[in-house]
Amino acid sequence: MDLIQTEKLENKNKHYVIPLINTVIYPNIQTKILVDYATGKYLLEEIKKTSEIYPIGLTVQEQLNSSDISKSSLYTTGNLLEIISIHKTDEGYLLSIKAKSRVHIDSITQNDLGFFAEISERRDIVDIYDSEKWSVREEIRNTIHDISMNFTGSEQFTGPIDKMESIESIIGFVLPFLPVSLAEKQILLEIDSLRTRYLRFLKLLIDCKENIHFRIELTKKVSEKSARINRETMLREQMKAIEEELNEINGAESGDSGYQERINRSSMPDDVKKRANTEVKKLEINGSQSHESPIIRNYLDLLLDLPWVLNEKKSIDIQKTRNILNCNHFGLNKVKNRIIEHLAVLKLKQEKQGSILLLVGPPGTGKTSLGKSIAEALGREYIRISLGGIKDESEIRGHRRTYVGALPGRIIQGIRRAGTKNPVFVLDEIDKLGVSYSGDPASALLEVLDPEQNNSFSDHYLELPYDLSDVFFIATANTTSTIPPPLLDRLEVIEISSYTKQEMFFIGKEHLVPKSLSEHGLHNEKITIEDATLRLIIDKYTHEAGVRGLKKQLDQISRYISEKIVSEKWNLPCKITPDMLHDILGKEIRRHECAKKIAVPGVATGLAWTPIGGDILFIEATFMPGTGKLTLTGQLGEVMKESANISMSLIRSRFAHTTPHIDFMNRDVHIHVPSGSTPKDGPSAGITLFTALASLITGKPVDTRLALTGEITLSGSVLPVGGIKEKILAAHRAGITKIILPKENSVDLEEIPLDVLQELTFVMVESIDEVLDETLDISLLPPNLPSSMNQSVSAFNLI
Ligand code: ADP
C-alpha cells in the first residue's frame, strides 16, 4: 500500500460498506447488485434521511455467506457507489448502482447494522501517452475479437466494445465476463498506473485467448480420440458379431469347440476321428488368431466334408438302366450293351468296380453324356473332371500341407463335391495327360484306377488313406495311342465310332432339336425344323465325326427363332425350311466337295484316321526339270516319307519300259499333302501316294469321287491298315462313292452301317497292279527290268 496515493474524504466516517460476493466492480461502470433484506432496508432508511448516500462496494476475498463475512475477509480497495434505484425482490433488494471512484479503506468497523469504513480516494497515475493508449486499445479490441470469434452471437458483445473510446469502459464492460480469478480482477482494480493496468488487462486477455485456443485444441483432440475410440469399439463390436454369425453358420457357436462337436457327431472311422481330434487340439493350442489356424481349419473342414461311409446302397436295376440309356442316347447299341454287361458284373460283385470303363471315340459322340446317363440310371451323384493338359502329379494326388495354398488332389476334391462315397466319376480326356518335371500324373492315376490299390488311395494333402473302391470310374479319350500302357492295361476299352449322316439326322431330330429349343425357352410343338433342313445342316454346315457342331448350329437357329418371336416379327407356329438356312447360319462350311473337284493328273484322294474322327486328304504330285530329287511337303512324318520313297521306287521300276520318254534323272518330283499346318503320318497313305505319282506320269486323272487307303511294300503288295470304319464314314460324309481298300480289311466292312454300305462301292485289292487297273485303267508288265533301268533306279536312290 506504500505506492497508493490516498486523500482523506471529508465525510470519512459515514461510509456504509456493501460486501460484494464474487464480484469486482470497476469505476465508471453502471451495474446491478443484489443485497440481503437487512442491507436493503438500512439503505432505504438512510436514503429517506438524506438523498446523498455513497456506500462503498468492497469485494469479499473468499466465497462466504453474508453472516460469515468479517473485516479481514474484505479487500481494502473498493469503489464509492452511487445508488440510482432500489427494488425489493423475492431474494433481497436489487440495487442499481454506478461506481464513482476507487477508494482505499483506511479503517473499518462493524456493528449490528453492518460494516462502516473510513476511506481515502485512490487516484490514477496517468503514465501513458494518448498514442500508446490508442495502440493498446486497438490491441485490446483485436484480442477481444479473437476470443469472441470462438463463440456464437459474439457480435452482440463486440459491437458495444468497438464503440467505446476509453479503455476504462472496455475493462469495466469485459471484466465481469473474463474467465480469471477474483484476485486477478481485484489486482487490476488496485493498480494506480494506467500503463500497468492496461497492459495487465491486455495480458489477461492474451492469456485468456491462448487458454481458449488450448481448450479448443484439447477439445478437438479429445473428441477425435473419443471418435476413434468409438469407431474402434464399433468395429470391434461388428467384428464380434460377424465372428459369432460365422461360427453359427459353421455350427461352431463358441470358437473352435464347434469342431469337436461336429467330429463327435460325424460318422468318421476311428482313425480319422483320432486325427481330427489331434488337429482340434493343435487349433486350441495355437489359438484362433494364429497364422496356422486357417490351414488347420481347412483340413478339419475337409475331414468333416468327406463322405467316409456308404450310407445307402441302391441296387442296380438293369432294366431301368437300359431304358434310361436308350432314352438319352440314340443308337450306340454295342456301347450300351457293353455298359449293361459291365453293370451286371458289378451287381454280382456287390458293386465293387473291377475294371474301369474307357470310352474311346471322336469328340461329340456322347462319351461324357453316357457317363451322366449311367449316373442317372444308378441314382448316384455325377462328378466330372477334365484331365486334359494336367502335367503335375499333385493335381491328382494333392499338395503336401506344408506348401502355401496347398489343396487336395482333384479326385478327393471331386468326392468332396459329390458328398457320397459312390458317385459316378468321369475322368475326361485321359489321353491328354502330360508329363513334366513335377511328376507323372498317369502313375498317380494308376493308383486311383487299380481296383487292387484304390481302397486305400493316398492323397498328399489328406494324409490318410481314402477308400475309392465304391466309386464308379469312367474314363474318356479320343485315342488309346497316347495313354501310357500300364494305365491302358487297367482300363476296359469301349470304342465309340463316328456317326453316319443318318445317325446324325436321328440324333438331331429326336434329341438335339427338342433339347436346343427347350434350352432357348421355345415350345418345340409349335416350331418345326423340317427334315430336309436338318439334313442340309448335317451336309453343308457341319464337318465332324460327332454331333457337337450340329448342336451348335441348332442353338444358332433357336436363338434366331427366339429373337424373331420376341420382336414379334414371327408368329407361332413356325417352320424352318432349307432355304432359310443361308440367312440364319450364313454360308456353308463344308470343306471337301470331292464331287465338285475337277480331276487333274497327279492328284489322288486318300483316307486318314485322326483322334477327332476320320478324314479325307488329297495327295498332289508334280514333275519339273531337275536332277532326280524327291521333295516332300505338308509336314509328313517319317513313315509317310518312307511310303513316298517306296512309291517313287515302284513307279520307276514299273513304268520304266512303258514311259521311256520320261528320264527320271533329269526331273525332280514334288509331292505335297495340303493342310500343311497339320502333321501327318502313318503307312496307310502308301497306295494313294503311288496312285498320285502314276496319274502324274501317265497324264491320266483319277476320279475325284474315288478314295484309297492301304500300305504298300516295295514288291507292290497292298497291306491292311487301321481305322477303316472312321475312314469310310468320313469318305461317305465327304461325298466319295468308290473306295479302294486292302483285301485283308474286308472284315472291317461288317462294322459299317448298312445305309453307308449301300451308297458306296468297295474294291478290295492285294497288289498295286490291281490299284492301277482300278484307278487309271492301266495294266503293267511284270517288273523284269532291263539291266540299264536297274542302274538308273539305284542311282536315284543314292540321291
Ligand atoms: P463327348 O464327350 O464324346 O465329346 P458329349 O457326351 O459331350 O460328347 O456329347 C455332345 C452332345 O451330343 C451332348 O449334348 C450329347 O447329349 C449329344 N449326343 C452325342 N451322342 C448322342 C446320341 N447318340 N444320342 C443323343 N445325343 C447324343
Residues whose N, C-alpha, C, O or C-beta is under 5 A from the ligand:
A	BS01	ADP	N328 H329 F330 P362 P363 G364 T365 G366 K367 T368 S369 L370 I507 H511 V547 R548
